[in-house]
Amino acid sequence: MSVTHFKKVFPNGLRLITVPIKNNQTATVMVLVEAGSNYESKEENGISHFLEHVCFKGSEKRTLHDITYDLDSIGALSNAFTGNEYTGYYAKANSKHLETILDVVSDLYLNPIFPEDEIKKEKGVIIEEINMYEDQPQKNVWNTLEALMYGDQPAGRTILGTKQNIKKVKRSDFVAYHSKHYVASATTVVVAGDVKVETVENLVAGAFRNISTKKPRQKKKVVEQQSKVQFKVKAKKTDQAHIAFGFRSFPLGDERNWATSVLSTILGRGMSSRLFKKMRDELGICYYVGAGDHPSTDHGVFTVYAGVGKKRIEEAVFYIVEELRRLKTEQVADRELRKAKDYSNGQRALHLEASDQWAEWYGFQEIHRENILTPQEVDERIEAVTAEDIQAVAQTLFNESNLNVAIVGEVSKSTEIKKLLTL
């Protein structure tokens, strides 16, 4: 399906992406802001995510129950999310209810009142969310890896923040943070679905006419410092050991990311990927294993991950390292390269079937201030990747001076494991 987008920048700096999709029954309104955990100081860590929660607790026009009632009364889906570099709010409903969902989402985004009693209650919710992630080693290993790679800077801290920060945050902190970040030039509105461009532009102009035009607060650039393998074990009583390799990679906009994406598919995406076939099919060593590339605005991470039996950690690390070395020394065969490209393009099509998925596609590119590419243009970039490109990227990434390994679980042979980390 060919879907065109239309971009408009209003005089106040607010950016709008409209994605008309004919014959789609739904419309999605998504509002994204350049405010996430990488924008926080150490003392603020966790406030971006916490603020996302309390924006739903009441606005100047609506109480908490009014917000949920207005959305439920039209059968809408709504949610919010926080990342390292953005926070997002969205609602999705039958396209005939576009004005309603735009009014609700813009209201809770622009006019939250941060009720004291709701903040107090939500502190308990956030703390239990932190506890939940701490009790899930498959997720906790990523926090361990980020702390290992980036240390005492925003990229090394969690999105949820610390319990201490959550307990002490005050209403005035939310007001100040919202005022600094939720401003026109740091905000992108995306409307996707069965909509008309002119109608959307007029509605958004009205809904956001009073948005702040202050200059947004910028985040600090991520500092990359590493000269040798970094290794960290977080001891936890578990039935599995959860392993995450992290290689310092390329930021958004770097042309090598296309080859890195194909490389991640060859290595660990899909049931025919190299790691899946070796680790699960041949060795029976794990249930899950994979690889992925994660570029951000000023840095990137290439990851390899698996959950394995506690007695087979060394074996797992050995074979992961073996596959990484192989990609450095051997070029990928034509047949495997063709399969990886087709897998990547096919998965992209499957993930773009609904209005909210299209909103994410265009919105995430815009909020990161990328040159927006259509899926067809991405397909073309992937198609142009050669076996030589993939080997060159593997040789750049997979080096000991670039390698970080985090393990969560019961690990008894750390010294032996570290000896295997030779690339």
C-alpha positions in Angstrom: 0.0 0.0 0.0 1.4 3.4 -1.0 0.8 6.0 1.7 1.8 9.6 1.3 2.6 12.1 4.1 2.2 15.8 4.3 4.4 18.0 6.6 3.5 21.5 7.8 5.4 23.7 10.2 3.2 26.3 11.8 4.5 29.8 12.5 5.0 29.0 16.2 7.3 26.0 15.3 4.9 23.2 15.9 5.3 20.4 13.4 2.4 18.5 11.9 2.6 15.3 9.8 -0.7 14.2 8.2 -0.9 10.7 6.7 -4.2 10.2 4.7 -5.1 6.6 4.3 -8.1 6.1 2.1 -10.6 3.4 3.1 -9.1 3.0 6.5 -11.9 3.0 9.2 -9.7 4.6 11.9 -7.8 7.7 12.7 -4.9 8.1 15.1 -3.8 11.3 16.8 -0.3 11.1 18.2 1.6 13.9 19.9 5.3 13.5 20.4 7.7 15.7 22.4 11.5 15.9 22.6 11.6 15.0 26.2 12.8 11.6 27.6 15.2 10.2 30.0 18.2 11.5 28.1 16.9 15.0 28.7 16.9 14.6 32.5 19.5 15.5 35.1 20.4 12.9 37.7 18.1 14.4 40.2 15.2 14.5 37.7 15.7 10.9 36.4 12.3 9.3 36.0 10.3 12.5 35.7 9.6 12.3 31.9 7.9 8.9 32.4 6.2 10.0 35.7 4.9 13.1 34.0 3.4 11.0 31.2 1.4 9.1 33.8 0.0 12.2 35.5 -0.9 14.0 32.3 -3.9 11.6 32.2 -5.0 12.5 35.8 -6.8 15.7 34.9 -6.6 18.8 32.7 -8.1 22.3 32.9 -11.1 21.0 30.9 -11.5 17.4 32.2 -11.1 15.4 35.3 -9.5 12.0 35.2 -12.9 10.4 34.8 -13.9 12.8 32.1 -10.8 11.8 30.1 -11.5 8.1 30.3 -15.3 8.7 29.7 -14.8 10.8 26.6 -12.5 8.2 25.1 -14.5 5.1 26.2 -17.7 6.6 24.9 -16.4 6.4 21.3 -14.6 3.1 21.7 -11.2 4.7 21.5 -7.9 3.2 22.3 -5.4 5.5 24.1 -2.0 5.3 25.7 1.3 7.0 26.2 4.9 6.0 26.2 8.3 7.3 27.2 11.7 6.6 25.6 15.2 7.9 26.0 14.6 10.8 23.6 10.9 11.3 23.4 7.5 11.0 25.1 4.3 10.3 23.2 0.6 10.4 23.7 -2.0 9.0 21.3 -5.6 8.0 20.8 -7.1 5.9 18.0 -10.8 5.7 17.1 -13.3 5.5 14.2 -12.2 8.3 11.8 -15.5 10.1 12.3 -14.4 10.9 15.9 -11.2 12.7 14.8 -12.2 16.0 16.4 -12.9 14.3 19.8 -9.6 12.4 20.1 -7.7 15.4 18.9 -9.4 17.5 21.6 -8.7 15.0 24.3 -5.1 14.3 23.4 -4.2 18.0 22.9 -6.0 18.9 26.2 -4.1 16.4 28.4 -0.8 17.3 26.6 -1.2 21.1 26.9 -3.2 21.6 30.0 -2.4 19.0 32.7 -3.2 20.2 36.2 -1.1 17.6 38.1 -3.5 17.0 41.0 -1.5 16.5 44.3 -3.6 13.6 45.5 -3.2 11.8 42.1 0.6 12.4 42.2 0.7 10.8 45.6 -1.2 7.7 44.5 0.7 7.4 41.2 4.0 7.3 43.1 3.0 3.9 44.4 2.1 2.8 40.9 5.5 3.9 39.5 7.4 2.2 42.3 5.6 -1.0 41.6 6.5 -0.7 37.9 10.1 -0.4 38.9 9.8 -3.5 41.1 8.1 -5.3 38.2 11.1 -4.6 35.9 13.5 -5.5 38.6 11.8 -8.9 39.0 12.0 -9.5 35.2 15.7 -10.4 34.5 15.0 -10.6 30.7 14.2 -6.8 30.9 16.5 -5.9 33.7 19.6 -7.0 31.7 19.1 -4.0 29.4 19.3 -1.6 32.3 22.5 -3.4 33.4 23.9 -3.1 29.9 23.1 0.6 29.6 24.7 1.4 33.0 27.8 -0.5 31.9 28.1 1.3 28.6 27.3 4.9 29.7 27.8 5.1 33.4 26.8 8.2 35.3 25.2 10.1 32.4 21.5 10.2 31.2 22.0 7.3 28.7 23.2 5.1 31.5 20.2 5.7 33.7 16.8 4.0 33.4 13.6 5.5 31.9 11.7 4.7 35.1 14.2 6.5 37.4 15.0 5.6 40.9 12.6 4.9 43.8 14.3 7.8 45.7 13.6 10.3 42.9 10.0 9.1 42.6 9.3 9.4 46.3 10.6 13.0 46.5 9.2 14.5 43.3 6.7 17.4 43.9 3.9 18.9 41.9 6.1 22.0 41.3 8.7 19.7 39.6 6.2 18.5 37.1 5.0 22.1 36.4 8.6 23.3 35.8 9.6 20.3 33.6 6.4 20.6 31.5 7.0 24.3 31.0 10.6 23.7 29.9 10.0 20.9 27.5 6.4 20.8 26.2 6.8 23.7 23.8 5.9 24.2 20.2 9.3 23.7 18.5 9.9 20.5 20.4 6.5 19.0 19.6 5.3 17.0 16.6 1.6 16.1 16.0 0.9 13.2 13.7 -2.6 12.4 12.4 -3.0 9.3 10.3 -6.1 7.5 8.9 -9.1 8.4 6.8 -8.6 12.1 7.1 -8.3 15.2 4.8 -5.1 17.3 5.0 -6.8 20.7 5.0 -9.3 19.6 7.7 -6.4 18.2 9.9 -4.3 21.4 9.5 -7.2 23.6 10.6 -8.1 21.4 13.6 -4.6 21.1 14.8 -4.0 24.9 14.4 -7.0 25.5 16.6 -6.2 22.8 19.2 -2.6 24.0 19.7 -3.1 27.7 19.3 -2.0 28.4 22.9 1.0 26.1 23.0 4.1 27.6 24.6 6.7 29.1 22.3 9.5 29.1 24.8 12.9 27.9 23.6 13.1 24.2 24.5 15.8 22.8 26.9 18.4 20.7 25.0 19.8 17.4 26.1 23.5 16.8 26.7 25.4 14.8 24.0 26.1 11.2 25.0 29.8 10.7 25.8 31.4 7.5 24.4 34.5 6.3 26.3 35.8 2.8 26.0 39.2 1.1 25.2 38.7 -2.5 26.2 36.0 -5.1 26.9 33.6 -4.1 29.6 31.8 -6.9 31.5 29.2 -6.8 34.3 27.3 -9.5 36.2 24.2 -8.6 38.2 23.7 -11.5 40.6 20.2 -12.6 40.8 18.6 -16.0 41.7 17.1 -17.1 38.4 16.4 -20.3 36.5 18.1 -18.7 33.4 21.0 -16.4 32.8 20.1 -13.5 30.6 23.0 -12.3 28.4 23.2 -9.0 26.5 26.1 -8.0 24.2 26.3 -4.3 23.3 28.5 -2.8 20.7 28.9 0.9 20.2 27.4 1.6 16.8 26.2 4.4 14.6 23.8 7.4 15.2 20.7 8.1 13.1 21.6 9.5 9.7 24.7 7.4 9.3 24.5 5.5 6.0 26.1 2.4 7.5 22.9 1.8 9.4 21.3 0.2 6.4 24.0 -2.5 6.3 23.8 -2.8 10.1 20.1 -3.4 9.8 20.6 -6.3 7.3 23.4 -7.6 9.5 21.1 -7.8 12.5 18.6 -9.8 10.4 21.2 -12.3 9.2 22.5 -12.7 12.7 19.4 -12.8 14.9 16.0 -11.9 13.4 13.7 -14.7 12.4 13.7 -18.5 12.9 16.2 -19.0 10.1 18.7 -16.5 11.4 22.2 -17.8 12.3 21.9 -17.5 16.0 18.5 -19.1 16.1 19.6 -22.0 14.1 22.8 -22.5 16.1 21.7 -21.7 19.6 18.1 -23.1 19.6 17.8 -25.6 16.8 21.2 -27.2 16.9 22.3 -26.8 20.6 18.9 -26.6 22.3 20.6 -24.0 24.6 17.9 -21.3 24.8 14.3 -20.4 24.2 15.0 -16.8 23.0 17.9 -15.4 21.1 18.3 -12.4 18.8 20.1 -9.3 17.6 19.1 -5.8 16.9 20.4 -2.3 15.9 19.3 0.7 17.9 20.4 4.1 16.5 19.7 7.3 18.4 20.3 10.9 17.5 23.9 11.0 18.8 24.9 7.4 19.4 23.9 3.8 18.5 24.0 0.3 20.0 24.1 -3.0 18.2 22.9 -5.8 20.5 23.0 -9.6 20.7 20.9 -11.3 23.5 19.8 -14.7 24.8 18.4 -16.4 27.8 20.3 -19.7 28.6 20.5 -22.3 31.3 22.8 -21.3 34.1 25.2 -24.2 33.4 25.5 -23.3 29.7 26.6 -19.7 29.9 30.1 -20.3 28.7 28.9 -22.4 25.8 26.4 -19.7 24.8 29.0 -16.9 24.9 31.5 -19.1 22.9 29.0 -19.7 20.1 27.8 -16.0 20.0 31.4 -14.9 19.7 32.1 -17.5 17.0 29.2 -16.2 14.9 30.4 -12.6 15.3 33.9 -13.5 14.2 32.5 -15.4 11.2 30.7 -12.3 10.0 34.0 -10.4 10.1 36.0 -13.0 8.2 33.5 -14.4 5.7 31.2 -12.6 3.3 27.5 -13.4 3.4 26.4 -15.7 0.5 24.0 -14.3 -2.1 21.1 -16.6 -1.0 21.3 -15.6 2.6 21.6 -11.9 1.8 18.5 -12.1 -0.5 16.5 -13.9 2.3 17.5 -11.2 4.9 16.4 -8.4 2.6 13.1 -10.0 1.8 12.5 -10.7 5.5 13.2 -7.1 6.4 10.9 -5.7 3.8 8.2 -8.2 4.6 8.3 -7.5 8.3 8.0 -3.8 7.5 4.9 -4.4 5.5 3.3 -6.4 8.3 4.0 -3.6 10.8 2.3 -1.0 8.7 -1.3 -2.2 8.5 -3.1 0.3 10.9 -3.3 4.0 11.4 -1.4 4.0 14.7 1.5 2.1 13.0 1.6 4.7 10.2 1.6 7.5 12.8 4.6 5.8 14.6 6.4 5.4 11.3 6.3 9.0 10.3 6.2 10.5 13.8 9.3 8.8 15.1 11.3 9.9 12.2 10.2 13.5 12.6 10.7 13.7 16.4 14.2 12.5 15.8 14.6 15.2 13.2 15.5 12.8 10.4 14.8 13.2 6.7 11.5 11.3 6.5 11.6 8.2 4.3 8.7 6.3 3.0 8.7 2.5 3.4 9.4 2.2 -0.3 12.5 4.4 0.1 13.7 2.3 3.0 13.2 -0.8 0.9 15.4 0.8 -1.7 18.2 1.5 0.8 18.0 -2.1 2.1 18.1 -3.4 -1.4 21.3 -1.5 -2.2 23.2 -3.2 0.7 26.0 -5.5 -0.5 27.8 -8.4 1.1 30.9 -6.2 1.2 28.9 -3.5 3.1 27.9 -6.1 5.7 31.4 -7.4 6.2 32.8 -3.9 6.5 30.2 -3.0 9.2 30.9 -6.3 11.1 34.7 -5.5 11.1 34.0 -2.0 12.4 31.6 -3.0 15.2 32.8 -6.4 16.4 35.9 -5.5 18.3 37.0 -5.9 21.9 37.5 -2.1 22.3 33.8 -1.8 21.4 32.3 -4.7 23.3 30.1 -4.7 26.4 28.6 -7.8 28.0 26.0 -7.8 30.8 24.6 -10.9 32.4 21.8 -11.1 35.0 21.5 -14.4 36.9 23.6 -16.8 38.9 27.1 -16.7 37.4 29.9 -18.8 38.9 32.6 -18.6 36.3 33.0 -14.9 35.4 36.7 -15.2 34.7 36.3 -18.1 32.3 33.5 -16.2 30.5 35.6 -13.0 30.1 38.4 -15.1 28.5 36.0 -16.0 25.7 35.3 -12.4 24.7 38.1 -12.3 22.1 37.1 -10.9 18.7 
